[in-house]
Amino acid sequence: MTKLVRAAVLTNYLEVAQYLGLNSQALLADVGLSKALLQTPEHRIPIDASVRLLENSACASDCQFFGLSMAESRQLSDFGVVSLLLTHQRTLRDALQVLVHYRHLMNDSLAIFIEEAGKMVIIREEVVTESPMPCRQANELAIGVMFRLCAALLGKHWHPYSVNFTHQPPDNLQLHRRLFGCKLEFGSEFNGIVCPDADLDVANPHADPEMARYAQRYLDSLQSIDGPSILFEVRKAIYLLLPMGRATIEQIAQTQGMNVRTLQRRLKEDDCTFNDLINEVRRDLVLRYMENPNYSLGQVADMLGYSMASSFTRWFIAQFGMPPASWRSAQKTHTLKSDS
């Protein structure tokens, strides 16, 4: 079944495309979308089509920060029916948990994981597509929107340490510096935001518990109608936890609120196993990591859950027909020829 997201994820796409002089109608048609589909935020559109649209638009406009340009003007109301519940949460920590719980009502492709690290919190985000494809623009859009959400809820109390991206920096960082106003880390091991844990517990003076209960009851009624796919939810969890060395079946089952045997049974019902999903995600992630010159082969192996480099090499050869060092060398040669 094709995974869908609300058309609201492309809110203000047409405006940004027009500003950059793009033929938005042609770009939309290339991925099977239309302007009419974007006019109603609650319309559902294919995840892969929306991600390809952003990448194609960035390429056509030669704008390396196309996705972030869309994030710059996003408002809390763009979260749709979830906005009311977010507005009335007691703290940012509570609001983030709302996002995690109801994310499929907004963007079924978005994986979010809140990691406590001493006095810091890492808000990890990853846009997960059905088929492997570049997600730079979609990831920057998602992180930009998350950043603006935190700023909207906390105001002057929002003091992030850094914003992190797994991809390399654009040639021009002006927009990134203006929007984020904090340390930027490119070529990082994760996509997301690092902030003080104290920020997450600042009281929201606008919170109204009664309004929050009303909004939650309404959202829960939508949950039962439009529940998430267990296969896709597990795949998203693996995307986030694999680089942390925590993508065990026990950990993944916990993220889904079930025990291991229940998870295995649910996956079996869809003719799938946990190992199938682990391998699928590894294939997606390894290409991203291998294309990043900042990552040594040892780091790549570690982020894919291999403690022994030899085990990683055997797996890579089985998947791609050559050792990882040979693959990286071939890619470098191909890039040099393309640039010459």
C-alpha positions in Angstrom: 0.0 0.0 0.0 1.4 3.4 -1.0 2.3 5.6 2.0 0.6 9.0 2.0 1.1 12.3 3.8 -1.1 15.3 4.1 -0.7 17.8 1.3 0.0 20.3 4.2 3.6 19.1 4.2 3.9 21.0 0.9 2.3 24.2 2.3 3.9 27.3 0.6 5.6 25.1 -2.0 3.9 27.0 -4.8 5.0 30.4 -3.3 8.7 29.3 -3.0 8.7 27.8 -6.5 7.2 31.0 -8.0 9.8 33.2 -6.1 12.6 31.1 -7.6 11.1 31.3 -11.1 10.2 27.6 -11.4 7.5 26.0 -13.6 5.7 24.4 -10.7 3.0 22.9 -12.8 5.6 20.9 -14.8 7.5 19.9 -11.7 4.3 18.7 -10.0 3.2 16.8 -13.1 6.6 15.0 -13.3 5.9 13.3 -9.9 2.2 12.7 -10.5 0.9 15.7 -8.5 -1.0 18.9 -9.4 -1.7 22.4 -8.0 -5.3 21.3 -7.2 -4.0 18.6 -4.9 -2.1 21.1 -2.9 -5.0 23.5 -2.4 -6.6 21.3 0.3 -4.1 20.6 3.2 -6.0 17.5 4.3 -5.6 15.8 0.9 -3.3 12.8 1.0 -0.4 12.5 -1.5 2.3 9.8 -1.9 5.3 10.2 0.3 7.8 9.4 -2.4 6.2 11.9 -4.8 6.5 14.8 -2.3 10.1 14.0 -1.5 11.1 13.8 -5.2 9.3 17.0 -5.9 11.5 18.8 -3.3 14.7 17.3 -4.7 13.7 18.0 -8.3 12.8 21.6 -7.4 16.1 22.2 -5.6 17.9 20.9 -8.7 15.9 22.9 -11.2 16.3 26.2 -9.2 19.9 25.5 -8.3 18.8 26.3 -4.7 20.5 23.9 -2.3 18.2 25.0 0.6 14.8 24.8 -1.2 13.3 22.7 1.7 14.5 25.1 4.3 13.1 28.0 2.4 9.7 26.4 2.8 10.2 25.9 6.5 11.1 29.5 7.2 7.5 30.7 7.0 5.8 27.7 8.6 3.4 28.4 11.5 2.1 26.2 14.3 -1.3 26.1 12.6 0.3 24.2 9.7 0.3 21.1 11.9 -3.5 20.9 11.1 -5.8 19.2 13.7 -2.8 18.5 15.9 -2.1 22.2 16.4 -4.7 22.7 19.1 -3.3 19.9 21.2 0.3 21.2 20.7 -0.7 24.7 21.7 -2.2 23.5 25.1 0.6 21.2 26.2 2.2 22.0 29.6 5.7 21.8 28.3 7.7 21.3 25.2 8.5 17.8 26.4 4.8 17.1 26.4 4.4 18.7 22.9 7.1 16.5 21.5 5.5 13.4 22.8 2.3 14.5 21.1 4.2 14.8 17.9 5.6 11.4 18.2 2.3 9.8 19.1 0.2 11.5 16.3 2.9 12.1 13.7 1.1 9.8 11.1 -1.8 12.3 11.1 0.6 14.9 9.9 3.4 13.2 8.0 3.5 9.5 7.8 7.1 9.6 6.5 8.5 11.4 9.6 10.4 9.4 12.2 11.0 11.2 15.5 13.0 10.0 18.5 13.7 12.0 21.7 17.0 10.9 23.3 18.0 12.0 26.7 21.8 12.4 27.0 22.8 13.8 30.4 21.7 17.4 30.6 21.1 17.5 26.8 18.2 16.2 24.7 18.7 15.1 21.1 15.6 15.5 18.9 16.3 13.0 16.1 14.3 13.3 12.9 14.4 11.3 9.7 12.2 11.4 6.6 11.7 7.7 5.5 10.5 7.0 2.0 9.1 3.8 0.6 12.0 3.4 -2.0 15.6 4.7 -1.5 16.0 8.2 -2.7 17.8 11.5 -1.6 15.9 13.2 1.2 18.1 16.2 1.8 15.4 18.8 1.1 12.7 16.9 3.0 15.0 16.4 6.0 15.9 20.2 6.1 12.2 21.0 5.8 11.3 18.7 8.7 14.1 20.0 10.9 13.3 23.6 10.1 9.6 23.1 10.9 10.5 21.3 14.2 12.8 24.2 15.1 10.1 26.7 14.5 7.6 24.7 16.5 10.0 24.7 19.5 10.6 28.4 19.1 6.9 29.1 18.9 6.2 27.3 22.1 9.1 28.5 24.1 9.9 31.9 22.8 12.9 33.4 24.5 13.4 30.2 26.5 14.4 28.3 23.4 18.2 27.9 23.5 19.3 25.0 21.3 23.0 24.0 21.2 23.1 22.9 17.6 21.2 21.8 14.5 22.7 18.7 12.9 22.5 17.3 9.3 24.0 14.1 7.9 24.6 15.8 4.5 27.3 18.3 3.6 26.7 22.0 3.9 25.4 24.1 1.0 27.6 26.7 -0.7 25.7 29.5 1.0 24.8 29.2 4.7 23.0 32.6 5.1 19.5 31.1 5.4 20.6 28.3 7.8 22.2 30.9 10.1 19.3 33.3 10.0 16.7 30.6 10.7 18.5 28.6 13.4 20.8 31.2 15.0 22.9 28.5 16.7 25.8 26.1 15.9 25.4 24.2 12.6 26.9 20.7 12.2 27.0 19.1 8.8 28.3 15.7 8.0 26.9 14.7 11.4 25.9 11.1 12.4 22.2 12.2 12.7 19.6 14.7 11.6 18.1 16.7 14.3 18.4 19.3 17.1 20.4 19.3 20.3 19.1 21.4 23.2 19.3 21.6 27.0 17.0 19.2 28.8 15.8 22.2 30.9 14.3 23.8 27.8 11.9 20.8 27.5 10.4 21.5 31.0 9.7 25.2 30.8 6.1 25.8 31.6 3.8 26.9 28.8 1.7 29.9 30.1 -0.9 29.3 27.4 -1.6 25.7 28.3 -5.3 24.9 28.9 -5.8 21.3 30.2 -9.5 21.3 29.3 -8.8 22.3 25.7 -6.0 19.7 25.6 -8.4 17.0 26.7 -10.9 18.0 24.1 -8.3 18.0 21.3 -6.9 14.7 22.4 -10.4 13.0 22.3 -10.9 14.3 18.8 -7.4 13.1 17.6 -8.0 9.7 19.2 -11.1 9.3 17.1 -9.0 9.9 14.0 -6.4 7.5 15.2 -8.8 4.6 15.1 -9.8 5.4 11.6 -6.4 6.2 10.2 -3.9 4.1 12.1 -0.3 3.7 11.1 1.2 0.7 9.3 3.2 -1.5 11.7 5.7 -2.3 8.9 6.4 1.3 8.2 6.4 2.3 11.8 9.0 -0.4 12.6 11.1 0.7 9.6 11.1 4.3 10.8 12.1 3.2 14.3 15.0 1.2 12.8 16.1 4.2 10.8 16.5 6.2 14.0 17.9 3.6 16.4 20.3 1.7 14.1 23.0 4.4 14.0 22.7 4.5 17.8 23.4 0.8 18.2 19.9 0.3 19.7 17.9 -1.3 16.9 17.4 -4.6 18.7 14.0 -6.3 18.4 13.5 -5.6 22.1 14.1 -1.9 21.7 12.0 -1.6 18.6 9.1 -3.5 20.2 9.3 -1.1 23.1 8.9 1.9 20.8 5.8 0.4 19.4 4.3 -0.3 22.8 4.3 -4.1 22.5 6.3 -7.1 23.5 8.7 -9.0 21.2 6.3 -11.9 20.5 3.5 -9.5 19.6 5.8 -7.6 17.2 7.0 -10.8 15.6 3.4 -11.9 15.1 2.3 -8.6 13.6 5.2 -8.6 11.2 4.5 -12.2 10.2 0.9 -11.3 9.4 2.4 -9.0 6.8 4.8 -11.7 5.5 7.8 -10.0 6.9 10.4 -10.5 9.6 12.4 -8.2 11.7 15.6 -9.2 10.0 14.1 -8.3 6.6 13.4 -4.8 7.8 16.9 -4.4 9.4 18.5 -5.4 6.1 16.2 -3.1 4.1 17.1 -0.1 6.3 20.8 -1.0 6.2 20.8 -0.9 2.4 19.2 2.5 2.4 21.5 4.0 5.1 24.8 2.5 3.8 24.6 4.4 0.5 24.1 7.7 2.4 27.0 7.0 4.8 29.3 5.7 2.1 28.8 8.9 0.0 29.8 11.0 3.0 33.7 11.4 2.9 33.7 12.3 6.6 32.8 8.8 7.6 35.5 6.1 7.7 34.5 2.6 6.8 34.9 1.7 10.4 32.3 4.4 11.4 30.0 3.2 8.6 30.2 -0.3 9.9 29.5 0.8 13.5 26.5 2.9 12.5 25.0 0.0 10.7 25.3 -2.2 13.8 28.5 -4.2 12.9 31.1 -4.5 15.7 33.5 -6.3 13.3 34.6 -4.6 10.1 34.9 -8.1 8.4 31.2 -8.8 9.1 30.3 -5.4 7.5 32.5 -6.2 4.5 30.9 -9.6 3.9 27.4 -8.1 4.2 28.3 -5.3 1.7 29.8 -7.7 -0.8 26.6 -9.8 -0.6 24.4 -6.7 -1.2 26.5 -4.8 -3.8 28.9 -7.2 -5.3 32.1 -5.6 -4.2 34.0 -4.6 -1.0 33.0 -1.2 0.5 36.5 0.3 -0.2 36.2 -0.6 -3.9 32.6 0.8 -4.1 33.7 4.1 -2.6 36.7 4.3 -4.9 34.5 3.7 -7.9 32.1 6.4 -6.8 34.9 8.9 -6.4 36.2 8.1 -9.9 32.7 8.5 -11.4 32.3 11.9 -9.6 35.6 13.2 -10.9 34.8 12.2 -14.4 31.3 13.8 -14.2 32.9 17.1 -12.9 35.6 17.2 -15.6 
